[in-house]
Amino acid sequence: MDHDQTPKDGDIVAALIDGSEATLKVLARDGDNIILTPLNRKKHRVQHYHASRVSVQGVRIELVRRESPPRK
């Protein structure tokens, strides 16, 4: 995560909602609103907030995934 980069629409960001709930989502702006779209839309819903409720903590610069070992 880059904590100094200014987020743009379409960036994956670490966002803090209402100062307490942290989430990793794709950012989009619509006027005074922030739309946070999950990477896995089958499991999680799109979230809409007034911009005053959202604080971006950082912008993703690299995504590293670890695959779980196959289950037996």
N, C-alpha and C positions, 0 to 999 in steps of 0.2 A: 504494500500500500504506500502511496505517496501522500503524505499528510499536508504538503504545501501546494499541490497542484489544484487549480480551479476546475471543478467538475463541469463537464459539458453534457448535453442531452445524449443519451446512449452509453455513457460511461457506467461501469459497475462501481458502486460506491459502498462504503461502510457508513451507514446513516444511524444517527441517534434520534429516536422519536420521543418527544416530551421529556428529554433529559434522562431517560431510564431504559428504554427498549432499543437494543442494538440489532441491526439487520444488514444483510449484504444483498443489494438489489440493483437493478438497472434504473438509472435516474432519467426522468423527463420532467420538463416544466410546462405548465399551462397557466399563464398569467401568474396569479398569486398562489397557485397550487403546485405541489410536488406529487408526481406519480412515481411510485416505486414498484417495479415489475420484477417478480421473482425469476430466477434462472430456471426453476422447475415449476412451470405453471400448472402441472397436473396435481401437485401436492399443496401448492400455496396460492393465495389469491393476490391480485393486484391491489395495492394500497394507495389511497388518495389522502393527502394531508394539506392543510394550509402551510405555506412556507415557514411561518413562524414556529411551527412545531418540529421542524426537521433541521438537524445540524449534521452536515457532512463531515465525517471524521477523517476520511481519506478516499483516494481514488485508486482503483486496482490498476497495477501496472503489469502484473504477471499472475497467471493462474496455474497452480500446480495441483494436480489431482493424484491421490493415491488410490489405487485399486485395492479393494478388499480381497483377501485370499478366497478362493472358491469354497463354498460351504460343502461339508460332507454329508 
